[in-house]
Every structure is written in structure tokens, then in C-alpha cells.
Amino acid sequence: MEVEVKLKLPDSAAHQKVLSLFSPYHAKTHHQRNTFFDGAAGELSSRRTVLRLRFYENSDNVKCFVCLKAKAVIIDGVSRVEEDEEEFDPKIGYECVSEPKKLMEVESRVLKRAKEEFDVAEGGFIGLGGFKNVRNVFEWNGLELEVDETIYDFGTCYEIECESTEPEKAKAMIEALLKENDIDYSYSQVSKFATFRAGKLP
């Protein structure tokens, strides 16, 4: 179970304020490309599950991870989702983005689980599309903060995420700092994937 604090920033101005505020604690920046898949007959989505390939495209040394995410719930800015992830050959990953049915042939623990647990039929997998994300990572007061600029075809969203075993404590720390610095925010109510599927900004 992945548990994360998710705070939505209203606009690019607030996003820039956050980046400036946390700049002394900057650890790394990721350029991510996320592509999502379902079974051809909706086998995954009908059970509130999605299959994702995430590419880290920072340099020539591209990394890729395949992930199965299920039963996402967000309440008061805290997200809980079942997640199973493993590293994936990026060359094969790009081939699967172009031709999703290849996912049926690839050796992978996560893909094997997706096929077997969700009875993905002869139609195999279909691509749903995806979006890009620029993630700045900061190490602050014992927390790892991820400040995201998520770029959809229909607009851009900004968000602070923080994975934590004590989400209420982490949320209180982040909120206090944002309030001290007059940075507007709200609790995220939907996941990035749900926003993508809705085709409009929340």
C-alpha cells in the first residue's frame, strides 16, 4: 500500500514559489513520461486497476518501470493505493507503447500478475495514452517532497506529493510552511490518472 500526502497548487505562480522556497533542499529532477494500459475488454478498469509504464527520460540512460495500481482512494489530501512495481527494459517499454499487444509476450512478474489476476483475454492490452510530468525532489526535515508539474494535452496541473508512514504529521508540516509563506493550496481530490481520463483539469 502506497500512502501519500497530495496537495494541489492552484497555478504556475504558486508552483514557482514552492520551487524557490525549497530550492536549498533540492535533490534531483525527473522528467517522466507516463503511459497507461487496460485490457481490451476493460478487464483492469472494471476492477479499479490500471497498468502503467513510466519512463525516466533525464538522459541517454533512460529508465522504465512497469506498475500495477489498484483501488486508489484520496481523502483530505491523503492518497492510499495498492501498488506493485518493477524495473522494465526501456527499449521493450517503448515498443509496447507503440504496440500494446506486445505486453502479452514480455517476461515480467507484474505483467504476469496483470494477465492472470485480471483474466486479460485474447484481445490483450490496449493503450490509453498518457502525459508528461516534471518532478522536482526535495529532502526537507526528514521528508522527501515531490513537486510536480504535470503536462496534459488539455492543460497543466501542479501538486506536492510526499510518501509517508505518518501522512497526517507530514501533511501538517507541509501545510504549516505553505501558510507561513502565503502559498495557496488545496487538498487533491483525484489522482493524475483520473484527471487524465476525465480529459479536463479538476
Disulfide bonds with the S-S distance in Angstrom:
none
